[in-house]
Amino acid sequence: MTAPTVAFGEVTERPLDLAAHEAAVADRRAGAVVSFQGVVRDHDHGRPVTSLEYEGHPSAERVLREVAAEIAADPDVYAVAVSHRIGPLEIGDVALVAAVSTAHRAAAFAACARLVDEVKARLPIWKRQVFADGTEEWVNCP
């Protein structure tokens, strides 16, 4: 039996590539690859958003890889790949990409959802949103 794989876990200023994440988790045993893209939207709680910026703690990539390793340790999971952007992003840019491979779709959907939820809960990355009225807000900032 092949050990589960964290194909990669990366925090980067570069644009994220969904297809690269899906290819990274490809496995001949996998009957399912589930992926997710978190995209910058033009609103938050009813307020129009014009842009945002992510700022990461120096430990962010280590934490991201720890989360990926925890998901990869699930016996149903074959491989995991996850990346998060930092820096300035525009509406429509991809901020988070995750991909998981398993033998069956239900396990892949569940593992990908856990991966995204854990990244959102634990990753030390903060978001500064700029609203259309010129005000701004920091989200997930301690």
QUIHUGI-V737057 format. One record per residue. N is the residue number from 1. RES is the residue in one letter. PHI is phi in radians with two decimals (* if undefined). PSI is psi in radians with two decimals (* if undefined). D_CENTER is the distance of its C-alpha to the mean C-alpha in Angstrom with 2 decimals. Layout:
N;RES;PHI;PSI;D_CENTER / N;RES;PHI;PSI;D_CENTER
This chain:
1;M;*;2.36;27.45 / 2;T;-1.43;2.43;24.56 / 3;A;-1.23;2.60;22.29 / 4;P;-1.06;2.67;18.60 / 5;T;-2.18;2.37;16.49 / 6;V;-1.69;1.77;13.37 / 7;A;-1.08;-0.81;13.45 / 8;F;-2.95;2.73;11.35 / 9;G;-2.45;2.05;8.98 / 10;E;-2.45;2.43;9.25 / 11;V;-1.96;2.17;9.36 / 12;T;-2.60;2.74;11.42 / 13;E;-1.56;-0.17;13.52 / 14;R;-1.39;2.65;13.75 / 15;P;-0.99;2.57;12.53 / 16;L;-1.66;2.57;9.76 / 17;D;-2.06;1.83;11.43 / 18;L;-1.02;-0.80;10.44 / 19;A;-1.06;-0.64;13.80 / 20;A;-1.15;-0.66;13.41 / 21;H;-1.16;-0.77;10.47 / 22;E;-1.11;-0.73;12.75 / 23;A;-1.13;-0.61;15.71 / 24;A;-1.15;-0.48;14.42 / 25;V;-1.73;0.06;14.30 / 26;A;-1.01;2.41;17.61 / 27;D;-2.66;2.35;20.28 / 28;R;-1.06;-0.43;23.83 / 29;R;-1.43;-0.27;23.75 / 30;A;-1.36;2.24;20.75 / 31;G;-1.72;-0.09;21.82 / 32;A;-2.58;2.37;18.33 / 33;V;-2.21;2.09;15.04 / 34;V;-1.98;2.35;12.54 / 35;S;-2.26;2.84;9.53 / 36;F;-2.49;2.45;7.39 / 37;Q;-2.16;2.17;7.05 / 38;G;-1.61;2.08;6.83 / 39;V;-1.97;2.45;10.13 / 40;V;-1.19;2.11;12.45 / 41;R;-1.74;2.92;15.33 / 42;D;-1.61;0.25;18.95 / 43;H;-2.72;2.79;19.66 / 44;D;-2.66;2.10;18.89 / 45;H;0.91;0.75;21.41 / 46;G;1.43;0.00;23.91 / 47;R;-1.85;2.35;23.89 / 48;P;-1.21;2.28;23.30 / 49;V;-1.84;2.35;20.61 / 50;T;-1.77;-0.53;21.51 / 51;S;-2.91;2.99;18.80 / 52;L;-2.67;2.91;16.42 / 53;E;-2.42;2.35;15.52 / 54;Y;-1.80;2.36;12.90 / 55;E;-2.14;2.28;14.67 / 56;G;-1.99;2.51;13.51 / 57;H;-1.22;2.64;15.82 / 58;P;-0.98;-0.40;17.03 / 59;S;-1.50;-0.01;15.68 / 60;A;-1.00;-0.79;11.98 / 61;E;-1.16;-0.67;11.43 / 62;R;-1.08;-0.79;13.74 / 63;V;-1.11;-0.73;12.08 / 64;L;-1.03;-0.78;8.66 / 65;R;-1.18;-0.61;11.03 / 66;E;-1.11;-0.78;13.04 / 67;V;-1.07;-0.80;10.53 / 68;A;-1.05;-0.71;9.87 / 69;A;-1.14;-0.65;13.68 / 70;E;-1.12;-0.74;14.38 / 71;I;-1.19;-0.71;12.75 / 72;A;-1.13;-0.40;14.48 / 73;A;-1.28;-0.24;17.66 / 74;D;-1.08;2.25;18.02 / 75;P;-1.08;-0.35;21.06 / 76;D;-1.42;-0.25;19.82 / 77;V;-1.65;2.31;16.77 / 78;Y;-1.63;-0.75;17.64 / 79;A;-2.73;2.70;14.55 / 80;V;-2.39;2.44;10.82 / 81;A;-2.42;2.38;8.66 / 82;V;-2.67;2.45;5.19 / 83;S;-2.51;2.62;5.12 / 84;H;-2.31;2.40;5.20 / 85;R;-1.43;2.66;8.54 / 86;I;-2.28;2.91;11.53 / 87;G;1.66;-3.02;14.94 / 88;P;-1.29;2.38;16.43 / 89;L;-2.27;2.65;14.80 / 90;E;-1.87;2.91;16.91 / 91;I;-0.99;2.31;16.85 / 92;G;1.64;-0.26;15.20 / 93;D;-1.22;2.65;12.92 / 94;V;-1.58;2.17;9.35 / 95;A;-1.75;-0.48;7.21 / 96;L;-2.50;2.34;3.54 / 97;V;-2.28;2.35;4.18 / 98;A;-2.41;2.52;4.79 / 99;A;-2.53;2.49;8.56 / 100;V;-2.43;2.45;11.25 / 101;S;-2.07;2.48;15.01 / 102;T;-2.58;3.10;17.88 / 103;A;-1.27;-0.59;21.48 / 104;H;-2.31;2.65;21.24 / 105;R;-1.10;-0.70;19.11 / 106;A;-1.05;-0.76;19.33 / 107;A;-1.16;-0.65;17.89 / 108;A;-1.19;-0.76;15.02 / 109;F;-1.08;-0.78;14.19 / 110;A;-1.12;-0.77;14.64 / 111;A;-1.16;-0.71;12.60 / 112;C;-1.16;-0.70;9.48 / 113;A;-1.10;-0.75;10.19 / 114;R;-1.07;-0.75;10.83 / 115;L;-1.02;-0.89;7.69 / 116;V;-1.11;-0.77;5.69 / 117;D;-1.08;-0.76;8.96 / 118;E;-1.19;-0.69;9.41 / 119;V;-1.06;-0.84;6.47 / 120;K;-1.09;-0.62;7.82 / 121;A;-1.37;-0.59;11.21 / 122;R;-1.97;-0.34;11.51 / 123;L;-1.23;2.20;9.68 / 124;P;-1.41;1.21;12.64 / 125;I;-2.23;2.32;11.41 / 126;W;-2.01;2.57;13.71 / 127;K;-2.02;2.23;14.00 / 128;R;-1.84;1.99;17.45 / 129;Q;-1.70;2.39;18.26 / 130;V;-1.91;2.18;21.48 / 131;F;-1.66;2.82;23.47 / 132;A;-1.04;-0.47;26.15 / 133;D;-1.48;0.10;28.89 / 134;G;1.59;-0.18;27.93 / 135;T;-1.36;2.89;26.69 / 136;E;-2.44;2.86;23.38 / 137;E;-2.58;2.37;21.33 / 138;W;-1.64;2.32;19.04 / 139;V;-2.04;2.44;16.41 / 140;N;1.15;0.46;15.31 / 141;C;-1.74;2.15;18.01 / 142;P;-1.18;*;20.35
